Amino acid sequence: MLSNEEKKRYSKQTILPEVGLPGQELLKAAKVLVVGAGGLGCPVLQYLAAAGVGIIGIADGDEVDISNLQRQVLYTTADVGKGKAATAAGKLSALNPNVQCDIYPFFIDNDNALDVIGGYDIVVDGSDNFATRYLVNDACVILGKPMVSGAIYKFEGQVSVFNYKVGPTYRCLFPEAPGLGESPNCAEIGVVATLPGIVGSIQANEVIKIITGIGEVLSGRLLMVDTLTMSNHTFHFTLNPINRNITALQTTTEQQCEMLLKEVSYNEFQAMQLNVKSLQLVDVREQEEHEIFNIGGINVPLSRLDADLALLDPSVLTIVYCASGVRGKRSVQLLLQNGFTQVLNLQGGVNGLFT
């Protein structure tokens, strides 16, 4: 039942005949997991909380970076360096204290996907890599959960709903993931600030439709949005029954790179500086962070790392560091994918030096 305060808060929504008080009560009873609290996750989280979804799970192991603020408008400059999941939860609680936020301050992987996703009715995929998209899709197929998916590229975005009422899955539209380096992310090719807000809002709208049972859900349809021409196109696709026969989660090439990840403590790093003849140290934080404080080395931000690989020597031991270790891990994966064989991440980043 809705309280008097909730009835007033959601009055502009419940006055819609398609929603009404019964629809608002369905929203209050719903449990939605948002995978990724970045460009897409921010508007999804904001609108789901504002709309009155009762329980919202936030899964993201990343921290707020100054380069995020151009499009991830849930955060402010004061949040730089803080964990996204906990920070986002605090913002949502301030927006709507009636909403319960469950925090998962880690990345979804093969070990935790089924356990985390199993506790929710709907999953929103706001991730920025194919490994996570396929993993979340497969977990949703196994558990019978609908997945609201979004993706962005420069000025274009796409939205679809997979595994809805035994409908097509992500693999029905994209049977195989692209090879390593074949599909750059927004850190490498850029994205206009407004695009994640547009696409994320559409994702949140699909979630509301699924919960309340109104409208026509984007199942079996892929909506393409071009913000340069403000044109929309919808493509239809059908279920391939073989893609529903998933009984176990697979390991992708990107996840294999994660398994190869090795970390080094600051003490071990200092010993290496004295004993290793050829070693290159790389700060993958943004230039502003490097100028405030650094432990030496060349500054090649993760956002430019792929384009500036020529600045580094792939034949020598490379140690990368960031603020907390998260961007360092991503940098190690990128370097391993590009022929570097001896790459280590500074455990805990520079923040770990002060704890």
N, C-alpha and C positions, 0 to 999 in steps of 0.2 A: 504494500500500500504506500501511496505517496503522502508525505507530510504536507501541511499547509504551505510551508516554505518552498517545498519542491514544486507544488502546484503553481505557485506564483513564479518561480524561477523558470519553469518550462512552459509557461502559459502561451507564448507565441508559437510553440511547437504543438502543444496539445489542442490548440484551437483548430488545427488542421484536421478535417474529418478523417483523412487517411491514417492519422496517428492517434489522436485522442488520448484519453487517460489510459485505455488498455494498452496502446502502443508504447506509451511512456513507461508503464509498469514492466513491459517486456524489456525495454532498454535498461531499466534499473536492475532487472534480474540477470542480465546478460554478462558474460565473461569473455573479454576479448584480449588476445595477446598481440602486441605489436613488436615485431622483430626488427630492431634497428630504430634508434632515436635520433636519426640524422635528418637529412633534407626532407625525405618523405615522411619519416616517423613523426617529426615535430608537428606538422599540420594535422596529421591523423590523430595524434594524441590530444591536441588542443580541442579539436571538434568533437571527438568522442567524449571527452570529459565534459565539455560544455553541453553536449546533448543529453548527458545523464546516464551513460553506460555505467552500470554498477561496479564492476571490477575490471580494471585495466592492468594487464601485465606489460612490463617494459623490459625488454631483453637487449642489452647493449654493453659490451665490455670496453667501449672506447671512452676517451675523455674529450671534453670540449677544447677545440683548437681555435685560435683566432681566425683561421681561414674558413671556419664553419659559419661564422656569424653573418656572412654575406647572404646566406639562404636559410640557415637554421634559426629562425627568429624566435624560437622558444627561449633561447639563451641570450645572455648579455655578456659584455666584456668582463664583468666581474666573475663570470663562471668559467673563464678559460683555465684549463688545468684540472677542473673538477670532473668526476665521473658523470657520464651522460644519464645513465639510468636513474640514479638517486637525484640528480639535479632536476631532471624532467618531472619526477614524481613530486618534488617540492613545488614546482610551478603549477602542476595540475591540482594539487591540494589547495593552493591559494585561489585558483580559478573556481573550483567546485569542491568544497569539503565533503560533499555527500558521496564522492567517488572514492573507492578503495583502490590504491595503487600497489601492485605487487612488483617488487624490484628484483631483477635478475642481472647483476652487474658483471656479466660475462657474455661471451659470444656463444650462440647456439652451435653445437657440434654433434657428432655422432653419439657421443656419450650421454648428452643431456637432452637431446631434442625430443625424444618420446616422452620423457618424464615431464618436461616443462609444457609442451604442447598439449599433453593429455588432460591438463586441468582446465582447458578453455573451450568455449563453444566455437569461436571463429579466430582465425589467425590472419594478421595483416603482415605481409612481407614488405618491409621497407629497407631491405638489405641492399648493398652496393656491389655484390659479387655473385657470380654464377654458382659457385660452390654452395653458398648458403641457400640460394633460391631452389636449387635442385634438392638439397637436403630437407628444407622445410616442406617442399612439395611432397616428397616421398613420405615424410613423417605424417603429413596430413592425410595422404592416401591410406596409409596403414591404420591410422586412428579414426578415419572417417570424418575429418574436419574440413570445412570450406576454407579456402585460402584466397584472400583479396590481394592481388599483386599489382605493383606499380614499378615503373622504370623510367629513367630520364636520360636524355642525351642532348647536350647543347641547348637547343630550343624546342626539342620534341619530347613528348612523353607518351606513355601507354599505360592502360589499365585493363585488367581482366579479372574475372573471378573463376577460380579453378576448384574442381572437386565439389561442386555445389549440387546437392541432390543426385549424386552418382553421375555428374556431368564430366566433361573433358578435364584432364589434368594439365599441369604445366608441360609435361613431356609430350602431350598430344600436339601442342603448338610448337614446342622447341624440343625435338626428340633427343638431341645431343648438345652438350655444352660446347662452346667454341674452344679452340685450342689456346694454349697459353700465349698471351700477347695479342690475340686476334680481336679482343674487344676491350678497349681502354675504358677506365671509369672516369667520373667527373673530375677527379684530382688530376688526371692526365690531359683531358681535352676541354674541361670547363663546362659550366652550366649557368644559364642566366638565372638571376636571383629569384625571379617570380615563378619559374617552372615547377620546382618542388611543391610550392604552395598550391598551385593549380591541380597537379596530379594527386597530391596527398589529400586534398579536399574531396576529389572524386572518389578516392579510396574510402574515405570516411563515409561518404554518402552511400556507397555500396554496402558498407557494414550496417548502416542504419536501415537500409531497405531489407537486408537479409533478416535482421532481428525482428523488424515489425511486420514483415511479410507484404510490403507494398511495392508497387512498381515492377519493372522488369529488370532482373539482375543480369549483369554482364557475364553470364555463363555461356561459353561457346562463342563469345564475341570478344574481339580485341579492339578497344577504342584507342585510336591514334590522335594525338593533339599536336598541332604545329602552331607554336606561339608567334612565329614570324608572319604567317599569313592568316592566323586565327581561323584555320580550317580544321575540321574534324573528319576522320574517316573510320568506318567500322568494318572489320574483317571477321568473317564467320569461320569457325573451325569445328570439327566434330571429334567425338570420343574414339580413341583407338583402344579397344578393350584390353589389349595387352598391357597398357600402362596402368591398369588398375591391379595387376597381378604383382604387386610389390609386397614382399614379406619381410625384408630387411633393408636397413640403410646401407648405401654404397659409399665407398671412399673415392673422392674425386682427386684429380691431379693437384689441385690447389691445396686440398687437405693433406696430401702426401708431402707437399712442401712444408706444411705446418709441422708434420712429424719430424722433418729434418732440422727443425729449428733448434739451435743451441744457444744458450745464454752464458754469460760470464759475469762474475761479481766484480765490483770495483777493485777489490784487492787483487783478484786474479789479473784484471786488466793492467794494473800498475806493475805487476810482476812481468807481464808480457812486454810492456814498454821497455823494460830493462834487458830482457833476454831474447826477444824476437827481433831479428835483423830487419825484416821488411814488414811493416805494419801500417795500415792507413786507418785513421779514425774519422768517422763521418757523423756530424750532427744533422739529423734529419728533421729537426724542428724548423719553424719559420725563422726568417732573418731577425725579426724583432726579438724573439726569444733568445736566439744565439747572442745577440748584442747585449742583452741584460746580464746573462751569465752563461758560461760554457766551460768545458774541461779541455778545450783545444780541438784540433782537427779541422777539416774542411766543412763548411756549412752547405749542404745540398738538401733542401727541404724535400720531404716525401712528395709534396705536390708537384715537384719538378724533377724528381729522381729519375724517372724513366727517360725524360728528354736530355738529362745531363749525365748519362752513364759514361760518356766519353771522358769526363773529368776524373774517373776512377780507374784504377788498375785491377782488372779481374784476376790477375795472377798472384796477388799477395793477400795476406790475411787482412780481412776487413772487419772492423768493429764499428757498429752503428749505435747511436744513442739518441733518446728523445727525452720527454719529460718524465713519463712513468713506465715506459717500455712497450706501450701499445703500438705506437707508430714505428718503433724499432722493429717489432715483429713483422709488420707489414713490409718494411723495407728489406728485411732479410729474405722474405718470400720473393719479392720482386727481383732482388739481386740473384737469388738462386735460379729463378726462371730465365735469367739473362746470362747464364754461363759462369757466374761467380761460384767457386767451390768452397772457399774458406771464408765464411761469414758468421760472425757472432753478434748477438744483441746484448747490450749492457743491461743486466738485470735490474729492474726497478727504475731505470733511467736516472737522470740527475736528481729527481725528487728523492730517490732512495738514499742519496748521500746525506740527507738531512733528517732521516728517520731512525 
